[in-house]
Each structure stands twice: as structure tokens, then as C-alpha cells.
Amino acid sequence: MAKPIQEDRSGVSFDNASCPLPLRHHDQIVIGHGSGGRMTNDLIRQVFLAHFRDPQLLLGNDFASLLPAQFRQGEGRLSVSTDAHIVKPLFFPGGDIGRLSVSGTVNDVAMAGAVPLYLTASFIIEEGLPMQVLEKVVASMTETAAQAHVAIIAGDTKVAEKGSVDQLFISTTGIGWIPENRIINGQSAQAGDAVILSGTMGDHGIAVLAERGELGFSTTIASDVAPLNDMIETLLRASPHTHVLRDPTRGGVATTLNEIAQQSHINILLQESALPVKKQVQAACEMLGFDPLYIANEGKLLAFIPETESAAALQSIRSHPLGRDAAIIGKVVPLEGETPRVLMKTLIGGKRIIDTLSGELLPRIC
């Protein structure tokens, strides 16, 4: 039986960073790194503050203090999202748990049409994790945060006894600012909206599965994990009346569309011929009995766009490096009956129901 996580009541996170303590080197995480004492300070200074250089962190407090002017002048609203990230293995083609943790939360904040500004990060580290692994993850987070133009302003570390955590778990919270009059949410889809998918389905899930050596054949598929906020701003300039944005992560495109259909009380009709899937992903799914519609993505978005703006929206997404394979995959149609549904017109001309994912298709990929 796994041992319980060691409770740490010290309250120490990325604080006390300015204390002039001598640094001591360790090759791997030991339980003392979670004690709240000198070893915790060593870890914070040697690893986290060596990469996370935001002035709020360097003050050495256990909080970040933000002035209202730092958000935006004028009217608007906050967008706040929090997420936990576990993935096995920690490193995979196209990304790692650090890039995943930053991108995932930035994207959740941005799906409200917000401009992501700040992140906090919490690390639960298994005793025995090599220090170079942690440093590599933190460096990846720093690089991804810079790409997304967000600051990591506060954080916390806990060390769990060996066997009670699988290497490393990261939780992040994101804060962004939604400009005035920008209303984008899952309840706002309307009949006639075009449904745009910003790229190919299933890249992340298949890349992670392949890295585990569980496919039985080799593949060059890389995860699509990336922050999407820059592409979203490009889209919203072309389509200022965008109704819904959502990133189809766990459960894939099919489950995400079902969630939106329920929220907006609509039907969605997909065109199978329009669904973008890489040949390698399609081949892997056929061999394993998977449907790409249900495979996780970490660098794609679904957008519900008024028909009059759909052409401009599609062009704007395709103009961005992360959206070159974007396609209009369907549209919102009037609800028939009492139950919102996602339907798909198949290649042979029939229709079938696309239901929500039942259970877990692939473990530990987000």
C-alpha cells in the first residue's frame, strides 16, 4: 500500500528566498526538501528561482500582491482557472509535464476570450526524483510561460515519501483579463454557427502512448501541446462575435462538443469528410480500435463562429503557425426533441450519434 503524502505545515512556498543561506547540492529530491527548512530554501533558490524570475517571486513573500492597474484600464472581468497535471512519461515527443502545465492553464483562461496574465504553480514531488529532471521541467515551464507572455508569480512545493506519488504532479492556477463586452462561453452557441477545429485530432494522446512503447510500432507523431492565446487573439480580431471557444483535451473533440451541446441546448452536425486527422494518428487508431474523435489534444481549439464571420475566422486561424490545418468541421443546427445531440454525417451519407466518452480511453495523458 502506498504511504500517505507527508504533511507539511510549514507554510513555506517560494518564500524566504532572500535569506542568505549557503546552497547545498543534491542529485535527487529527498524528504528534507519538503521540511520547510534550509533544504527547502536550497531547492527554491537552486531550481525554482533560478528559472522563475518574476519580481513578485523574488520579493520572498508567500503571496503575490497585484495592483488593479496591472490588469487593465476600463471595464472588464477576471478569468480564473485552476488545473492539475499528471502525465506518464514526464517527457514525450513535442513536450513534457512542464510545458503541459503552463499551456493547459493558459488555454483554459484564454477560452473565455481573456488575455492570460499570471500563473501560480504548485509542485508535489516524489522523494528520489532526480534533481536534473526537476530542473528540466522548470526550465520548460519558464520557456512556455515566456511564449505565452504570462508571469509565474507564486508557487508552492511539497515532497511526498517515495511510492506515494508517481514522480511529479503540478497544479497551476491562471488569471487573465476579459475585455469589456467580450462574452464567450459554452452557453452561447447559436443555430447557424460554424464549428471550426484549429487542427488535427489526437496528436497528443497518440504521441504519449507511443512514448510508452505501447503501440507496437514506431511513429513520428509529436504532441501538439502549446499555449493558444496568441492564436485566439488573432481569431478574435477577425471574428469579434465569436460565441464559444473550448480546448478539446481529455475526452477529445467528441466529448467537448457534447458538453457544449448540453450547455447551449443545441444540436451539432459534423461532417466526417471534414475532420482533420494525420495519417499516422488514423493508422494508430485503426490498429488499436480507437476513434480520433475521443483522443486528447493539448494544442487545439474548437470555435463556434457566426456564419457571416466564419470564412474570415478560418483564414485567421490558418494564418497562425498553430492553426495551419484548421477546418470547418460542422455547424449548429436547431434542436430536435428535448435532448441535445452531436450528430455526424458519415462518408456514405448516413448519420450517426457521436456520444460522450464513457470511461477512460488512455490513462495519464493530461
C-alpha positions in Angstrom: 0.0 0.0 0.0 1.3 3.4 -0.9 2.4 5.6 2.0 0.4 8.8 2.7 1.8 12.1 1.5 3.9 13.7 4.2 2.0 16.6 5.6 3.9 19.9 5.6 2.6 22.6 7.9 5.4 25.0 7.4 3.5 27.2 5.0 6.7 27.7 3.1 6.4 28.0 -0.7 8.6 30.2 -2.9 9.1 32.5 0.1 12.1 33.2 2.3 14.0 33.3 -1.0 16.1 36.3 0.0 17.6 34.6 3.1 21.4 34.5 2.6 21.8 30.7 3.2 24.6 28.7 1.7 23.4 26.5 -1.2 23.9 22.7 -0.9 23.7 20.5 -4.0 21.7 17.3 -4.1 21.4 14.9 -7.1 17.8 13.9 -6.3 14.9 15.0 -4.2 14.9 13.9 -0.6 12.2 14.1 2.0 14.0 17.0 3.7 13.3 19.2 0.7 9.7 19.3 1.9 10.6 20.2 5.5 10.2 23.9 5.2 13.7 24.5 6.5 17.1 25.1 4.9 16.8 22.3 2.4 13.5 23.7 1.1 15.2 27.1 0.7 18.0 25.4 -1.2 15.6 23.8 -3.5 13.7 27.1 -4.1 16.8 29.1 -4.8 18.7 26.5 -6.8 15.8 25.3 -9.0 12.7 27.5 -9.0 14.1 31.0 -8.6 16.9 30.1 -11.0 14.3 30.0 -13.7 11.1 31.8 -12.4 12.5 35.3 -12.2 9.3 37.4 -11.7 9.8 40.3 -9.3 6.9 39.1 -7.2 8.6 35.8 -6.5 12.0 37.5 -5.8 10.4 39.6 -3.0 10.3 36.4 -1.0 6.7 36.5 0.2 4.2 33.7 0.4 1.8 35.6 -1.9 1.7 37.9 -4.9 0.3 41.4 -4.5 -1.1 42.8 -7.7 -2.2 46.4 -8.4 -5.6 46.8 -10.2 -3.7 48.8 -12.9 -1.7 45.7 -13.7 -4.8 44.1 -15.1 -6.3 46.6 -17.5 -7.7 50.1 -17.6 -11.5 50.4 -18.1 -14.2 47.8 -17.6 -13.8 44.1 -17.9 -13.8 40.9 -15.9 -11.3 38.4 -14.4 -10.9 34.9 -15.9 -9.5 32.4 -13.4 -8.9 28.7 -13.9 -7.0 26.0 -12.0 -5.8 22.6 -13.1 -3.7 19.6 -12.0 -1.3 17.9 -14.4 -0.1 14.3 -14.3 1.4 12.6 -17.3 3.4 9.4 -17.8 6.1 9.6 -19.0 7.1 13.1 -17.8 8.8 13.8 -21.2 7.3 12.9 -24.6 7.7 13.9 -28.2 6.7 17.5 -28.5 6.5 18.4 -24.8 6.7 17.5 -21.2 4.8 17.9 -18.0 6.1 21.5 -17.5 5.0 22.7 -20.9 1.7 20.9 -20.4 1.0 22.5 -17.1 1.6 26.1 -18.4 -0.2 25.6 -21.7 -3.2 23.8 -20.2 -4.0 26.6 -17.8 -3.2 29.4 -20.2 -5.5 27.8 -22.6 -8.3 27.4 -20.1 -8.1 31.1 -19.2 -8.0 32.1 -22.8 -11.1 30.1 -23.8 -13.1 32.9 -22.1 -11.6 35.3 -24.6 -9.3 36.5 -21.8 -5.8 37.8 -22.0 -3.8 35.5 -19.7 -1.5 37.4 -17.4 -0.4 35.4 -14.4 0.2 31.8 -13.2 0.8 30.2 -9.9 2.3 26.7 -9.7 2.3 24.0 -7.0 4.6 21.0 -7.1 4.2 17.7 -5.4 7.5 15.9 -5.9 8.2 12.3 -5.1 11.3 11.6 -2.9 14.0 10.3 -5.2 13.2 12.4 -8.3 16.5 13.3 -9.9 17.2 17.0 -9.5 18.1 17.3 -13.2 14.6 16.1 -14.1 13.0 18.8 -11.9 15.3 21.5 -13.4 14.5 20.4 -16.9 10.7 20.6 -16.2 11.0 24.0 -14.6 13.1 25.3 -17.5 10.4 24.1 -19.9 7.7 25.9 -17.8 9.8 29.1 -18.0 10.2 28.9 -21.8 6.5 28.2 -22.3 5.4 31.0 -20.0 7.6 33.4 -22.0 6.0 32.1 -25.2 2.5 32.8 -23.7 3.6 36.2 -22.3 2.5 35.2 -18.8 4.3 35.6 -15.4 4.7 32.9 -12.8 4.1 34.9 -9.7 3.6 32.5 -6.8 4.1 28.8 -6.0 4.5 26.1 -3.5 6.5 22.8 -3.1 5.7 19.7 -1.2 7.8 16.5 -1.1 6.0 13.2 -0.8 7.5 9.9 0.5 8.8 7.6 -2.1 5.9 5.4 -3.5 3.1 7.8 -2.6 3.4 10.0 -5.8 4.5 9.0 -9.3 7.5 11.3 -9.7 5.9 14.7 -10.1 2.5 16.3 -10.1 2.0 20.0 -11.0 -1.1 22.2 -10.2 -1.4 25.6 -11.8 -3.8 28.5 -11.5 -4.2 31.1 -14.2 -5.5 34.7 -14.0 -6.5 36.7 -17.1 -8.5 39.8 -18.0 -11.6 39.6 -20.2 -12.0 42.9 -22.2 -15.3 44.7 -21.9 -18.2 43.4 -24.0 -16.4 40.1 -24.8 -18.9 37.3 -24.0 -17.6 33.9 -24.9 -18.7 30.8 -23.1 -20.3 27.3 -23.5 -23.8 28.6 -23.2 -23.6 31.0 -26.2 -23.6 28.7 -29.3 -26.4 29.6 -31.7 -28.2 27.9 -34.6 -26.2 28.5 -37.8 -22.8 28.8 -36.1 -19.9 27.2 -38.0 -17.8 24.8 -35.9 -14.1 25.3 -36.5 -11.4 22.9 -35.3 -8.0 24.5 -35.3 -6.0 21.4 -36.4 -5.6 17.7 -36.5 -7.1 15.5 -33.8 -5.4 13.1 -31.4 -1.8 14.1 -31.8 -1.1 14.4 -28.0 -2.8 11.2 -27.0 -1.0 9.1 -29.6 2.4 10.8 -29.0 2.2 10.0 -25.3 1.0 6.4 -25.9 3.8 5.9 -28.4 6.4 7.1 -26.0 5.3 4.5 -23.5 6.1 1.8 -26.1 2.6 0.6 -26.1 1.7 1.0 -29.8 3.7 -2.0 -31.0 5.1 0.1 -33.9 7.1 3.3 -34.3 5.7 6.7 -35.1 7.0 10.3 -35.6 3.8 11.9 -34.2 4.6 14.7 -31.7 2.3 16.2 -29.1 0.5 19.4 -30.1 0.9 20.9 -26.6 1.1 24.7 -26.9 -0.3 27.9 -25.5 -3.1 29.1 -27.8 -3.7 32.6 -26.5 -1.9 34.4 -29.3 -3.9 32.4 -31.9 -7.1 33.3 -30.1 -6.3 37.0 -30.2 -5.7 36.6 -34.0 -9.1 34.9 -34.3 -11.0 37.4 -32.3 -9.7 40.3 -34.4 -11.2 38.6 -37.4 -14.3 37.3 -35.7 -15.2 39.7 -32.8 -18.6 38.0 -32.4 -17.2 34.5 -31.6 -19.7 32.7 -29.4 -17.7 29.7 -28.0 -14.1 28.7 -27.6 -13.1 25.4 -26.0 -9.9 23.2 -26.0 -10.8 19.5 -26.5 -8.4 17.9 -24.1 -9.4 14.8 -22.1 -12.3 13.0 -23.9 -11.3 14.7 -27.2 -13.4 16.6 -29.7 -16.5 14.4 -29.3 -16.8 14.8 -25.6 -16.1 18.5 -25.7 -18.8 19.1 -28.4 -21.3 17.1 -26.3 -20.6 19.4 -23.3 -21.2 22.5 -25.4 -24.4 21.0 -26.9 -25.7 20.4 -23.4 -24.7 23.9 -22.2 -26.2 25.7 -25.2 -29.1 23.3 -25.6 -28.4 22.8 -29.3 -27.7 20.0 -31.9 -24.3 19.9 -33.7 -23.9 18.3 -37.1 -20.4 17.2 -38.1 -19.1 16.3 -41.5 -16.9 13.2 -41.3 -15.2 14.2 -44.5 -14.1 17.5 -43.0 -12.4 16.1 -39.8 -8.6 16.7 -39.9 -6.5 13.7 -38.8 -2.9 12.9 -39.5 -2.4 9.7 -41.4 -0.2 8.2 -38.6 -2.8 9.0 -36.0 -5.6 7.5 -38.1 -3.5 4.4 -38.7 -2.6 4.0 -35.0 -6.3 4.4 -34.0 -7.4 1.8 -36.5 -4.8 -0.7 -35.2 -5.8 -0.1 -31.6 -9.5 0.2 -32.1 -9.6 3.9 -31.1 -11.6 6.8 -32.6 -9.6 10.0 -33.1 -12.7 12.0 -32.0 -12.1 10.8 -28.5 -8.3 11.1 -28.3 -6.9 14.0 -26.2 -5.5 17.2 -27.7 -3.4 19.8 -25.9 -2.9 22.5 -28.6 -6.2 22.6 -30.5 -9.4 24.6 -30.0 -13.0 24.4 -31.1 -14.6 27.7 -32.1 -18.3 28.4 -32.7 -18.5 31.3 -35.1 -21.4 33.2 -36.7 -21.8 32.1 -40.3 -21.1 35.6 -41.6 -17.7 35.6 -39.9 -16.7 32.0 -40.4 -14.6 32.5 -43.6 -12.6 35.3 -42.0 -12.2 33.3 -38.8 -11.0 30.2 -40.6 -8.5 32.3 -42.6 -7.2 34.0 -39.5 -6.6 30.7 -37.7 -4.9 29.2 -40.7 -2.6 32.2 -40.9 -1.2 31.3 -37.4 1.6 28.6 -37.1 -0.5 26.6 -34.7 -3.6 26.6 -36.9 -2.4 25.7 -40.4 -4.6 22.5 -40.5 -7.8 24.3 -39.3 -11.1 23.2 -40.9 -14.8 23.9 -40.6 -16.0 20.5 -39.3 -19.7 21.2 -38.9 -22.4 23.6 -37.8 -25.0 24.2 -35.1 -28.5 23.0 -36.2 -31.8 23.5 -34.4 -32.6 21.2 -31.6 -34.9 18.4 -32.5 -36.7 17.0 -29.5 -35.6 17.5 -25.9 -32.1 16.0 -25.9 -29.2 18.0 -27.3 -27.0 15.8 -29.5 -23.9 15.7 -31.6 -24.5 14.0 -34.9 -22.2 13.2 -37.8 -22.9 12.9 -41.5 -20.8 9.9 -42.5 -18.8 9.3 -45.6 -21.5 7.1 -47.0 -24.2 9.7 -46.4 -25.9 8.4 -43.3 -26.0 10.0 -39.8 -24.8 8.6 -36.5 -24.8 9.9 -32.9 -21.4 11.0 -31.5 -21.8 10.4 -27.8 -19.7 11.4 -24.8 -16.6 9.3 -23.9 -17.6 6.6 -21.4 -14.8 5.8 -19.0 -11.0 6.2 -19.6 -9.6 5.7 -23.0 -5.9 6.5 -22.3 -4.6 6.9 -18.7 -2.4 9.7 -17.5 -2.0 11.9 -20.6 -3.1 15.3 -19.4 
